[in-house]
Amino acid sequence: MEEFHISRIHTPQGIYRVSGYLSLISNKVEATSLEVMGTDGWVQLAIERSQPLISELTPILLSHFRDDSV
């Protein structure tokens, strides 16, 4: 798996900053850090409580990296 860091990604769920590990071959994302843009700046989210959100964001993140690799 390859390490990644996205400093800002706009999604239907909000604006996020995400770091972790990615495998485009197996379509897998392991987030190690997840922050959402709040009204006062970035808010750190607990990874262990954010698994449903990470699952929702996974197709968007995979698409982001596939678009960047073209």
N, CA, C and O atoms as a Tripos MOL2 file, in Angstrom:
@<TRIPOS>MOLECULE
protein
  280   279    70     0     0
PROTEIN
NO_CHARGES

@<TRIPOS>ATOM
      1 N           0.8430   -1.1730    0.0000 N.3       1 MET1
      2 CA          0.0000    0.0000    0.0000 C.3       1 MET1
      3 C           0.8860    1.2340    0.0000 C.2       1 MET1
      4 O           1.9990    1.2270    0.5270 O.2       1 MET1
      5 N           0.3750    2.2730   -0.5920 N.am      2 GLU2
      6 CA          1.1240    3.5150   -0.7480 C.3       2 GLU2
      7 C           0.5760    4.5810    0.2010 C.2       2 GLU2
      8 O          -0.6390    4.7260    0.3410 O.2       2 GLU2
      9 N           1.4660    5.3200    0.8470 N.am      3 GLU3
     10 CA          1.0520    6.3820    1.7550 C.3       3 GLU3
     11 C           0.5290    7.5730    0.9560 C.2       3 GLU3
     12 O           1.0440    7.8760   -0.1200 O.2       3 GLU3
     13 N          -0.5080    8.2580    1.4860 N.am      4 PHE4
     14 CA         -1.0510    9.4390    0.8230 C.3       4 PHE4
     15 C          -1.4310   10.5070    1.8360 C.2       4 PHE4
     16 O          -1.6290   10.2340    3.0200 O.2       4 PHE4
     17 N          -1.5270   11.7260    1.3350 N.am      5 HIS5
     18 CA         -2.0180   12.8560    2.1200 C.3       5 HIS5
     19 C          -2.7880   13.7710    1.1640 C.2       5 HIS5
     20 O          -2.2450   14.2280    0.1590 O.2       5 HIS5
     21 N          -4.0320   14.0260    1.4820 N.am      6 ILE6
     22 CA         -4.8420   14.9740    0.7090 C.3       6 ILE6
     23 C          -5.1030   16.1680    1.6290 C.2       6 ILE6
     24 O          -5.7480   16.0290    2.6680 O.2       6 ILE6
     25 N          -4.6010   17.3340    1.2440 N.am      7 SER7
     26 CA         -4.7190   18.5050    2.1020 C.3       7 SER7
     27 C          -6.1150   19.1270    2.0870 C.2       7 SER7
     28 O          -6.4870   19.8530    3.0090 O.2       7 SER7
     29 N          -6.8910   18.8350    1.0290 N.am      8 ARG8
     30 CA         -8.2650   19.3530    0.9770 C.3       8 ARG8
     31 C          -8.9950   18.6440   -0.1580 C.2       8 ARG8
     32 O          -8.5630   18.6780   -1.3100 O.2       8 ARG8
     33 N         -10.1090   18.0030    0.1900 N.am      9 ILE9
     34 CA        -10.9390   17.3760   -0.8320 C.3       9 ILE9
     35 C         -12.3980   17.7170   -0.5390 C.2       9 ILE9
     36 O         -12.8940   17.5210    0.5710 O.2       9 ILE9
     37 N         -13.0650   18.2310   -1.5620 N.am     10 HIS10
     38 CA        -14.4780   18.5990   -1.4530 C.3      10 HIS10
     39 C         -15.3290   17.3920   -1.8170 C.2      10 HIS10
     40 O         -15.1440   16.8030   -2.8820 O.2      10 HIS10
     41 N         -16.2500   17.0210   -0.9560 N.am     11 THR11
     42 CA        -17.1310   15.8840   -1.1890 C.3      11 THR11
     43 C         -18.5660   16.3000   -0.8770 C.2      11 THR11
     44 O         -18.7800   17.3480   -0.2660 O.2      11 THR11
     45 N         -19.5460   15.5060   -1.2800 N.am     12 PRO12
     46 CA        -20.9320   15.8060   -0.9010 C.3      12 PRO12
     47 C         -21.1300   15.7990    0.6250 C.2      12 PRO12
     48 O         -22.0550   16.4350    1.1300 O.2      12 PRO12
     49 N         -20.2660   15.0850    1.3570 N.am     13 GLN13
     50 CA        -20.3690   15.0080    2.8130 C.3      13 GLN13
     51 C         -19.6770   16.1690    3.5230 C.2      13 GLN13
     52 O         -19.8840   16.3630    4.7210 O.2      13 GLN13
     53 N         -18.8600   16.9450    2.8080 N.am     14 GLY14
     54 CA        -18.1370   18.0560    3.4140 C.3      14 GLY14
     55 C         -16.7500   18.1930    2.8180 C.2      14 GLY14
     56 O         -16.4280   17.5650    1.8100 O.2      14 GLY14
     57 N         -15.9320   19.0240    3.4530 N.am     15 ILE15
     58 CA        -14.5520   19.2520    3.0230 C.3      15 ILE15
     59 C         -13.6450   18.5520    4.0320 C.2      15 ILE15
     60 O         -13.7700   18.7520    5.2400 O.2      15 ILE15
     61 N         -12.7220   17.7220    3.5150 N.am     16 TYR16
     62 CA        -11.8950   16.8900    4.3800 C.3      16 TYR16
     63 C         -10.4170   17.0230    4.0700 C.2      16 TYR16
     64 O         -10.0110   17.3720    2.9610 O.2      16 TYR16
     65 N          -9.6190   16.7260    5.1050 N.am     17 ARG17
     66 CA         -8.1790   16.5230    4.9770 C.3      17 ARG17
     67 C          -7.9570   15.0740    5.4320 C.2      17 ARG17
     68 O          -8.3770   14.6910    6.5240 O.2      17 ARG17
     69 N          -7.3040   14.2850    4.6000 N.am     18 VAL18
     70 CA         -7.1850   12.8550    4.8610 C.3      18 VAL18
     71 C          -5.7530   12.3850    4.6240 C.2      18 VAL18
     72 O          -5.1070   12.7830    3.6540 O.2      18 VAL18
     73 N          -5.2730   11.5410    5.5160 N.am     19 SER19
     74 CA         -3.9850   10.8650    5.3460 C.3      19 SER19
     75 C          -4.1910    9.3890    5.6120 C.2      19 SER19
     76 O          -5.0860    8.9900    6.3580 O.2      19 SER19
     77 N          -3.3420    8.5820    4.9840 N.am     20 GLY20
     78 CA         -3.4240    7.1500    5.2280 C.3      20 GLY20
     79 C          -2.6690    6.3660    4.1940 C.2      20 GLY20
     80 O          -1.6530    6.8130    3.6630 O.2      20 GLY20
     81 N          -3.1910    5.1710    3.9130 N.am     21 TYR21
     82 CA         -2.5790    4.2570    2.9500 C.3      21 TYR21
     83 C          -3.6110    3.8430    1.9210 C.2      21 TYR21
     84 O          -4.7900    3.6840    2.2390 O.2      21 TYR21
     85 N          -3.1650    3.6680    0.6850 N.am     22 LEU22
     86 CA         -4.0440    3.4440   -0.4400 C.3      22 LEU22
     87 C          -3.5200    2.3280   -1.3260 C.2      22 LEU22
     88 O          -2.3160    2.2120   -1.5580 O.2      22 LEU22
     89 N          -4.4470    1.5060   -1.8190 N.am     23 SER23
     90 CA         -4.1170    0.5120   -2.8370 C.3      23 SER23
     91 C          -5.1550    0.6180   -3.9410 C.2      23 SER23
     92 O          -6.3100    0.2390   -3.7470 O.2      23 SER23
     93 N          -4.7530    1.1310   -5.1000 N.am     24 LEU24
     94 CA         -5.6720    1.2220   -6.2300 C.3      24 LEU24
     95 C          -5.9590   -0.1540   -6.8140 C.2      24 LEU24
     96 O          -7.0150   -0.3660   -7.4110 O.2      24 LEU24
     97 N          -5.0400   -1.0810   -6.6480 N.am     25 ILE25
     98 CA         -5.2230   -2.4350   -7.1760 C.3      25 ILE25
     99 C          -6.3550   -3.1520   -6.4340 C.2      25 ILE25
    100 O          -7.2070   -3.7880   -7.0540 O.2      25 ILE25
    101 N          -6.3560   -3.0430   -5.1050 N.am     26 SER26
    102 CA         -7.3910   -3.7230   -4.3220 C.3      26 SER26
    103 C          -8.5370   -2.7850   -3.9130 C.2      26 SER26
    104 O          -9.4330   -3.1860   -3.1700 O.2      26 SER26
    105 N          -8.5040   -1.5320   -4.4020 N.am     27 ASN27
    106 CA         -9.5350   -0.5380   -4.0710 C.3      27 ASN27
    107 C          -9.7160   -0.3860   -2.5650 C.2      27 ASN27
    108 O         -10.8380   -0.4040   -2.0570 O.2      27 ASN27
    109 N          -8.6040   -0.2380   -1.8650 N.am     28 LYS28
    110 CA         -8.6340   -0.1610   -0.4100 C.3      28 LYS28
    111 C          -8.0070    1.1350    0.0800 C.2      28 LYS28
    112 O          -6.9600    1.5600   -0.4080 O.2      28 LYS28
    113 N          -8.6700    1.7590    1.0560 N.am     29 VAL29
    114 CA         -8.1540    2.9620    1.6950 C.3      29 VAL29
    115 C          -8.1370    2.7120    3.2020 C.2      29 VAL29
    116 O          -9.1450    2.3100    3.7830 O.2      29 VAL29
    117 N          -6.9960    2.9520    3.8240 N.am     30 GLU30
    118 CA         -6.8730    2.8900    5.2750 C.3      30 GLU30
    119 C          -6.5250    4.2900    5.7540 C.2      30 GLU30
    120 O          -5.3810    4.7240    5.6170 O.2      30 GLU30
    121 N          -7.4860    4.9940    6.3060 N.am     31 ALA31
    122 CA         -7.2450    6.3510    6.8030 C.3      31 ALA31
    123 C          -6.5550    6.2820    8.1610 C.2      31 ALA31
    124 O          -6.9480    5.5060    9.0320 O.2      31 ALA31
    125 N          -5.5250    7.1020    8.3290 N.am     32 THR32
    126 CA         -4.8410    7.2050    9.6140 C.3      32 THR32
    127 C          -5.1220    8.5390   10.2850 C.2      32 THR32
    128 O          -4.9230    8.6960   11.4890 O.2      32 THR32
    129 N          -5.5910    9.5060    9.4870 N.am     33 SER33
    130 CA         -5.9580   10.8240   10.0050 C.3      33 SER33
    131 C          -7.0910   11.3700    9.1430 C.2      33 SER33
    132 O          -7.0210   11.3390    7.9150 O.2      33 SER33
    133 N          -8.1340   11.8700    9.8010 N.am     34 LEU34
    134 CA         -9.2840   12.4190    9.0930 C.3      34 LEU34
    135 C          -9.7350   13.6840    9.8130 C.2      34 LEU34
    136 O         -10.0260   13.6680   11.0090 O.2      34 LEU34
    137 N          -9.7880   14.7790    9.0570 N.am     35 GLU35
    138 CA        -10.2420   16.0550    9.6060 C.3      35 GLU35
    139 C         -11.3180   16.6150    8.6970 C.2      35 GLU35
    140 O         -11.2610   16.4510    7.4780 O.2      35 GLU35
    141 N         -12.3020   17.2790    9.2940 N.am     36 VAL36
    142 CA        -13.3740   17.9200    8.5430 C.3      36 VAL36
    143 C         -13.2520   19.4270    8.7490 C.2      36 VAL36
    144 O         -12.8700   19.8860    9.8250 O.2      36 VAL36
    145 N         -13.5810   20.1940    7.7070 N.am     37 MET37
    146 CA        -13.5550   21.6510    7.8270 C.3      37 MET37
    147 C         -14.7980   22.0790    8.5980 C.2      37 MET37
    148 O         -15.9280   21.8730    8.1540 O.2      37 MET37
    149 N         -14.5700   22.6670    9.7380 N.am     38 GLY38
    150 CA        -15.6500   23.2000   10.5580 C.3      38 GLY38
    151 C         -15.7250   24.7100   10.3970 C.2      38 GLY38
    152 O         -14.9830   25.2890    9.6030 O.2      38 GLY38
    153 N         -16.5990   25.3380   11.1300 N.am     39 THR39
    154 CA        -16.7520   26.7940   11.0320 C.3      39 THR39
    155 C         -15.5330   27.5390   11.5700 C.2      39 THR39
    156 O         -15.2890   28.6830   11.1850 O.2      39 THR39
    157 N         -14.7630   26.8980   12.4610 N.am     40 ASP40
    158 CA        -13.5750   27.5350   13.0340 C.3      40 ASP40
    159 C         -12.2760   26.9010   12.5630 C.2      40 ASP40
    160 O         -11.2250   27.1200   13.1660 O.2      40 ASP40
    161 N         -12.3360   26.1160   11.4900 N.am     41 GLY41
    162 CA        -11.1270   25.4730   10.9750 C.3      41 GLY41
    163 C         -11.2610   23.9710   10.9780 C.2      41 GLY41
    164 O         -12.3670   23.4340   11.0470 O.2      41 GLY41
    165 N         -10.1160   23.2850   10.9030 N.am     42 TRP42
    166 CA        -10.1050   21.8300   10.8260 C.3      42 TRP42
    167 C         -10.4420   21.2000   12.1690 C.2      42 TRP42
    168 O          -9.9570   21.6320   13.2150 O.2      42 TRP42
    169 N         -11.2890   20.1630   12.1210 N.am     43 VAL43
    170 CA        -11.6770   19.4230   13.3210 C.3      43 VAL43
    171 C         -11.2500   17.9670   13.1250 C.2      43 VAL43
    172 O         -11.6800   17.3060   12.1800 O.2      43 VAL43
    173 N         -10.4050   17.4810   14.0220 N.am     44 GLN44
    174 CA         -9.9220   16.0970   13.9570 C.3      44 GLN44
    175 C         -11.0560   15.1460   14.3220 C.2      44 GLN44
    176 O         -11.7490   15.3480   15.3190 O.2      44 GLN44
    177 N         -11.2420   14.1040   13.5070 N.am     45 LEU45
    178 CA        -12.2470   13.0790   13.7800 C.3      45 LEU45
    179 C         -11.5540   11.8170   14.2720 C.2      45 LEU45
    180 O         -10.4510   11.4980   13.8310 O.2      45 LEU45
    181 N         -12.1950   11.1070   15.1760 N.am     46 ALA46
    182 CA        -11.6540    9.8530   15.6810 C.3      46 ALA46
    183 C         -11.8140    8.7840   14.6050 C.2      46 ALA46
    184 O         -12.9310    8.5080   14.1670 O.2      46 ALA46
    185 N         -10.7070    8.1830   14.1780 N.am     47 ILE47
    186 CA        -10.7240    7.1780   13.1110 C.3      47 ILE47
    187 C         -11.6270    6.0080   13.4830 C.2      47 ILE47
    188 O         -12.4120    5.5420   12.6570 O.2      47 ILE47
    189 N         -11.5200    5.5370   14.7140 N.am     48 GLU48
    190 CA        -12.2960    4.3570   15.1080 C.3      48 GLU48
    191 C         -13.8110    4.6190   15.0740 C.2      48 GLU48
    192 O         -14.5870    3.6850   14.8730 O.2      48 GLU48
    193 N         -14.2350    5.8560   15.2650 N.am     49 ARG49
    194 CA        -15.6690    6.1900   15.1960 C.3      49 ARG49
    195 C         -16.0950    6.6290   13.8050 C.2      49 ARG49
    196 O         -17.2900    6.7890   13.5560 O.2      49 ARG49
    197 N         -15.1620    6.8280   12.9020 N.am     50 SER50
    198 CA        -15.4570    7.3910   11.5860 C.3      50 SER50
    199 C         -15.4710    6.3550   10.4670 C.2      50 SER50
    200 O         -15.5000    6.7260    9.2930 O.2      50 SER50
    201 N         -15.4530    5.0680   10.8000 N.am     51 GLN51
    202 CA        -15.4020    4.0390    9.7670 C.3      51 GLN51
    203 C         -16.5750    4.1040    8.7840 C.2      51 GLN51
    204 O         -16.3520    3.9130    7.5880 O.2      51 GLN51
    205 N         -17.8220    4.3660    9.2260 N.am     52 PRO52
    206 CA        -18.9080    4.5080    8.2390 C.3      52 PRO52
    207 C         -18.6540    5.6680    7.2680 C.2      52 PRO52
    208 O         -18.9180    5.5420    6.0720 O.2      52 PRO52
    209 N         -18.1460    6.7880    7.7740 N.am     53 LEU53
    210 CA        -17.8330    7.9340    6.9230 C.3      53 LEU53
    211 C         -16.6830    7.5970    5.9710 C.2      53 LEU53
    212 O         -16.7310    7.9490    4.7920 O.2      53 LEU53
    213 N         -15.6680    6.9260    6.4700 N.am     54 ILE54
    214 CA        -14.5350    6.5430    5.6210 C.3      54 ILE54
    215 C         -15.0180    5.6250    4.5020 C.2      54 ILE54
    216 O         -14.5610    5.7340    3.3650 O.2      54 ILE54
    217 N         -15.9360    4.7290    4.8230 N.am     55 SER55
    218 CA        -16.5060    3.8490    3.7880 C.3      55 SER55
    219 C         -17.2310    4.6630    2.7170 C.2      55 SER55
    220 O         -17.1370    4.3440    1.5320 O.2      55 SER55
    221 N         -17.9480    5.7010    3.1200 N.am     56 GLU56
    222 CA        -18.6270    6.5800    2.1590 C.3      56 GLU56
    223 C         -17.6280    7.3600    1.3100 C.2      56 GLU56
    224 O         -17.8620    7.5910    0.1240 O.2      56 GLU56
    225 N         -16.5150    7.7650    1.9170 N.am     57 LEU57
    226 CA        -15.5160    8.5730    1.2130 C.3      57 LEU57
    227 C         -14.5940    7.7480    0.3230 C.2      57 LEU57
    228 O         -13.9850    8.2930   -0.5980 O.2      57 LEU57
    229 N         -14.4810    6.4550    0.5750 N.am     58 THR58
    230 CA        -13.5390    5.6100   -0.1660 C.3      58 THR58
    231 C         -13.6900    5.7090   -1.6840 C.2      58 THR58
    232 O         -12.6770    5.8990   -2.3570 O.2      58 THR58
    233 N         -14.8990    5.5920   -2.2740 N.am     59 PRO59
    234 CA        -14.9920    5.7220   -3.7370 C.3      59 PRO59
    235 C         -14.5380    7.0950   -4.2430 C.2      59 PRO59
    236 O         -13.9590    7.1980   -5.3240 O.2      59 PRO59
    237 N         -14.7980    8.1340   -3.4720 N.am     60 ILE60
    238 CA        -14.3810    9.4910   -3.8590 C.3      60 ILE60
    239 C         -12.8600    9.6010   -3.8190 C.2      60 ILE60
    240 O         -12.2550   10.1790   -4.7210 O.2      60 ILE60
    241 N         -12.2450    9.0500   -2.7810 N.am     61 LEU61
    242 CA        -10.7860    9.0920   -2.6630 C.3      61 LEU61
    243 C         -10.1310    8.2820   -3.7730 C.2      61 LEU61
    244 O          -9.1570    8.7330   -4.3760 O.2      61 LEU61
    245 N         -10.6540    7.0950   -4.0480 N.am     62 LEU62
    246 CA        -10.0980    6.2800   -5.1300 C.3      62 LEU62
    247 C         -10.2080    7.0030   -6.4660 C.2      62 LEU62
    248 O          -9.2710    6.9920   -7.2640 O.2      62 LEU62
    249 N         -11.3430    7.6250   -6.7050 N.am     63 SER63
    250 CA        -11.5440    8.3920   -7.9410 C.3      63 SER63
    251 C         -10.5590    9.5630   -8.0220 C.2      63 SER63
    252 O         -10.0170    9.8510   -9.0890 O.2      63 SER63
    253 N         -10.3340   10.2230   -6.9070 N.am     64 HIS64
    254 CA         -9.3890   11.3450   -6.8410 C.3      64 HIS64
    255 C          -7.9910   10.9010   -7.3000 C.2      64 HIS64
    256 O          -7.3430   11.5950   -8.0840 O.2      64 HIS64
    257 N          -7.5410    9.7570   -6.8140 N.am     65 PHE65
    258 CA         -6.2040    9.2810   -7.1820 C.3      65 PHE65
    259 C          -6.1520    8.7630   -8.6030 C.2      65 PHE65
    260 O          -5.1340    8.9220   -9.2760 O.2      65 PHE65
    261 N          -7.2100    8.1560   -9.0700 N.am     66 ARG66
    262 CA         -7.2330    7.6950  -10.4570 C.3      66 ARG66
    263 C          -7.2160    8.8770  -11.4120 C.2      66 ARG66
    264 O          -6.5510    8.8300  -12.4470 O.2      66 ARG66
    265 N          -7.9500    9.9470  -11.0700 N.am     67 ASP67
    266 CA         -7.9680   11.1480  -11.9030 C.3      67 ASP67
    267 C          -6.5920   11.8170  -11.9150 C.2      67 ASP67
    268 O          -6.1630   12.3400  -12.9430 O.2      67 ASP67
    269 N          -5.9020   11.8010  -10.7690 N.am     68 ASP68
    270 CA         -4.5700   12.4290  -10.6800 C.3      68 ASP68
    271 C          -3.5210   11.6490  -11.4510 C.2      68 ASP68
    272 O          -2.5240   12.2270  -11.8830 O.2      68 ASP68
    273 N          -3.7210   10.3420  -11.6370 N.am     69 SER69
    274 CA         -2.6920    9.5390  -12.2790 C.3      69 SER69
    275 C          -2.7670    9.5900  -13.8040 C.2      69 SER69
    276 O          -1.8910    9.0450  -14.4750 O.2      69 SER69
    277 N          -3.7880   10.2280  -14.3630 N.am     70 VAL70
    278 CA         -3.9450   10.3040  -15.8300 C.3      70 VAL70
    279 C          -3.0780   11.4000  -16.3810 C.2      70 VAL70
    280 O          -3.0660   11.6270  -17.5910 O.2      70 VAL70
@<TRIPOS>BOND
     1     1     2 1
     2     2     3 1
     3     3     4 2
     4     3     5 am
     5     5     6 1
     6     6     7 1
     7     7     8 2
     8     7     9 am
     9     9    10 1
    10    10    11 1
    11    11    12 2
    12    11    13 am
    13    13    14 1
    14    14    15 1
    15    15    16 2
    16    15    17 am
    17    17    18 1
    18    18    19 1
    19    19    20 2
    20    19    21 am
    21    21    22 1
    22    22    23 1
    23    23    24 2
    24    23    25 am
    25    25    26 1
    26    26    27 1
    27    27    28 2
    28    27    29 am
    29    29    30 1
    30    30    31 1
    31    31    32 2
    32    31    33 am
    33    33    34 1
    34    34    35 1
    35    35    36 2
    36    35    37 am
    37    37    38 1
    38    38    39 1
    39    39    40 2
    40    39    41 am
    41    41    42 1
    42    42    43 1
    43    43    44 2
    44    43    45 am
    45    45    46 1
    46    46    47 1
    47    47    48 2
    48    47    49 am
    49    49    50 1
    50    50    51 1
    51    51    52 2
    52    51    53 am
    53    53    54 1
    54    54    55 1
    55    55    56 2
    56    55    57 am
    57    57    58 1
    58    58    59 1
    59    59    60 2
    60    59    61 am
    61    61    62 1
    62    62    63 1
    63    63    64 2
    64    63    65 am
    65    65    66 1
    66    66    67 1
    67    67    68 2
    68    67    69 am
    69    69    70 1
    70    70    71 1
    71    71    72 2
    72    71    73 am
    73    73    74 1
    74    74    75 1
    75    75    76 2
    76    75    77 am
    77    77    78 1
    78    78    79 1
    79    79    80 2
    80    79    81 am
    81    81    82 1
    82    82    83 1
    83    83    84 2
    84    83    85 am
    85    85    86 1
    86    86    87 1
    87    87    88 2
    88    87    89 am
    89    89    90 1
    90    90    91 1
    91    91    92 2
    92    91    93 am
    93    93    94 1
    94    94    95 1
    95    95    96 2
    96    95    97 am
    97    97    98 1
    98    98    99 1
    99    99   100 2
   100    99   101 am
   101   101   102 1
   102   102   103 1
   103   103   104 2
   104   103   105 am
   105   105   106 1
   106   106   107 1
   107   107   108 2
   108   107   109 am
   109   109   110 1
   110   110   111 1
   111   111   112 2
   112   111   113 am
   113   113   114 1
   114   114   115 1
   115   115   116 2
   116   115   117 am
   117   117   118 1
   118   118   119 1
   119   119   120 2
   120   119   121 am
   121   121   122 1
   122   122   123 1
   123   123   124 2
   124   123   125 am
   125   125   126 1
   126   126   127 1
   127   127   128 2
   128   127   129 am
   129   129   130 1
   130   130   131 1
   131   131   132 2
   132   131   133 am
   133   133   134 1
   134   134   135 1
   135   135   136 2
   136   135   137 am
   137   137   138 1
   138   138   139 1
   139   139   140 2
   140   139   141 am
   141   141   142 1
   142   142   143 1
   143   143   144 2
   144   143   145 am
   145   145   146 1
   146   146   147 1
   147   147   148 2
   148   147   149 am
   149   149   150 1
   150   150   151 1
   151   151   152 2
   152   151   153 am
   153   153   154 1
   154   154   155 1
   155   155   156 2
   156   155   157 am
   157   157   158 1
   158   158   159 1
   159   159   160 2
   160   159   161 am
   161   161   162 1
   162   162   163 1
   163   163   164 2
   164   163   165 am
   165   165   166 1
   166   166   167 1
   167   167   168 2
   168   167   169 am
   169   169   170 1
   170   170   171 1
   171   171   172 2
   172   171   173 am
   173   173   174 1
   174   174   175 1
   175   175   176 2
   176   175   177 am
   177   177   178 1
   178   178   179 1
   179   179   180 2
   180   179   181 am
   181   181   182 1
   182   182   183 1
   183   183   184 2
   184   183   185 am
   185   185   186 1
   186   186   187 1
   187   187   188 2
   188   187   189 am
   189   189   190 1
   190   190   191 1
   191   191   192 2
   192   191   193 am
   193   193   194 1
   194   194   195 1
   195   195   196 2
   196   195   197 am
   197   197   198 1
   198   198   199 1
   199   199   200 2
   200   199   201 am
   201   201   202 1
   202   202   203 1
   203   203   204 2
   204   203   205 am
   205   205   206 1
   206   206   207 1
   207   207   208 2
   208   207   209 am
   209   209   210 1
   210   210   211 1
   211   211   212 2
   212   211   213 am
   213   213   214 1
   214   214   215 1
   215   215   216 2
   216   215   217 am
   217   217   218 1
   218   218   219 1
   219   219   220 2
   220   219   221 am
   221   221   222 1
   222   222   223 1
   223   223   224 2
   224   223   225 am
   225   225   226 1
   226   226   227 1
   227   227   228 2
   228   227   229 am
   229   229   230 1
   230   230   231 1
   231   231   232 2
   232   231   233 am
   233   233   234 1
   234   234   235 1
   235   235   236 2
   236   235   237 am
   237   237   238 1
   238   238   239 1
   239   239   240 2
   240   239   241 am
   241   241   242 1
   242   242   243 1
   243   243   244 2
   244   243   245 am
   245   245   246 1
   246   246   247 1
   247   247   248 2
   248   247   249 am
   249   249   250 1
   250   250   251 1
   251   251   252 2
   252   251   253 am
   253   253   254 1
   254   254   255 1
   255   255   256 2
   256   255   257 am
   257   257   258 1
   258   258   259 1
   259   259   260 2
   260   259   261 am
   261   261   262 1
   262   262   263 1
   263   263   264 2
   264   263   265 am
   265   265   266 1
   266   266   267 1
   267   267   268 2
   268   267   269 am
   269   269   270 1
   270   270   271 1
   271   271   272 2
   272   271   273 am
   273   273   274 1
   274   274   275 1
   275   275   276 2
   276   275   277 am
   277   277   278 1
   278   278   279 1
   279   279   280 2
@<TRIPOS>SUBSTRUCTURE
     1 MET1         2 RESIDUE 1 A MET
     2 GLU2         6 RESIDUE 1 A GLU
     3 GLU3        10 RESIDUE 1 A GLU
     4 PHE4        14 RESIDUE 1 A PHE
     5 HIS5        18 RESIDUE 1 A HIS
     6 ILE6        22 RESIDUE 1 A ILE
     7 SER7        26 RESIDUE 1 A SER
     8 ARG8        30 RESIDUE 1 A ARG
     9 ILE9        34 RESIDUE 1 A ILE
    10 HIS10       38 RESIDUE 1 A HIS
    11 THR11       42 RESIDUE 1 A THR
    12 PRO12       46 RESIDUE 1 A PRO
    13 GLN13       50 RESIDUE 1 A GLN
    14 GLY14       54 RESIDUE 1 A GLY
    15 ILE15       58 RESIDUE 1 A ILE
    16 TYR16       62 RESIDUE 1 A TYR
    17 ARG17       66 RESIDUE 1 A ARG
    18 VAL18       70 RESIDUE 1 A VAL
    19 SER19       74 RESIDUE 1 A SER
    20 GLY20       78 RESIDUE 1 A GLY
    21 TYR21       82 RESIDUE 1 A TYR
    22 LEU22       86 RESIDUE 1 A LEU
    23 SER23       90 RESIDUE 1 A SER
    24 LEU24       94 RESIDUE 1 A LEU
    25 ILE25       98 RESIDUE 1 A ILE
    26 SER26      102 RESIDUE 1 A SER
    27 ASN27      106 RESIDUE 1 A ASN
    28 LYS28      110 RESIDUE 1 A LYS
    29 VAL29      114 RESIDUE 1 A VAL
    30 GLU30      118 RESIDUE 1 A GLU
    31 ALA31      122 RESIDUE 1 A ALA
    32 THR32      126 RESIDUE 1 A THR
    33 SER33      130 RESIDUE 1 A SER
    34 LEU34      134 RESIDUE 1 A LEU
    35 GLU35      138 RESIDUE 1 A GLU
    36 VAL36      142 RESIDUE 1 A VAL
    37 MET37      146 RESIDUE 1 A MET
    38 GLY38      150 RESIDUE 1 A GLY
    39 THR39      154 RESIDUE 1 A THR
    40 ASP40      158 RESIDUE 1 A ASP
    41 GLY41      162 RESIDUE 1 A GLY
    42 TRP42      166 RESIDUE 1 A TRP
    43 VAL43      170 RESIDUE 1 A VAL
    44 GLN44      174 RESIDUE 1 A GLN
    45 LEU45      178 RESIDUE 1 A LEU
    46 ALA46      182 RESIDUE 1 A ALA
    47 ILE47      186 RESIDUE 1 A ILE
    48 GLU48      190 RESIDUE 1 A GLU
    49 ARG49      194 RESIDUE 1 A ARG
    50 SER50      198 RESIDUE 1 A SER
    51 GLN51      202 RESIDUE 1 A GLN
    52 PRO52      206 RESIDUE 1 A PRO
    53 LEU53      210 RESIDUE 1 A LEU
    54 ILE54      214 RESIDUE 1 A ILE
    55 SER55      218 RESIDUE 1 A SER
    56 GLU56      222 RESIDUE 1 A GLU
    57 LEU57      226 RESIDUE 1 A LEU
    58 THR58      230 RESIDUE 1 A THR
    59 PRO59      234 RESIDUE 1 A PRO
    60 ILE60      238 RESIDUE 1 A ILE
    61 LEU61      242 RESIDUE 1 A LEU
    62 LEU62      246 RESIDUE 1 A LEU
    63 SER63      250 RESIDUE 1 A SER
    64 HIS64      254 RESIDUE 1 A HIS
    65 PHE65      258 RESIDUE 1 A PHE
    66 ARG66      262 RESIDUE 1 A ARG
    67 ASP67      266 RESIDUE 1 A ASP
    68 ASP68      270 RESIDUE 1 A ASP
    69 SER69      274 RESIDUE 1 A SER
    70 VAL70      278 RESIDUE 1 A VAL
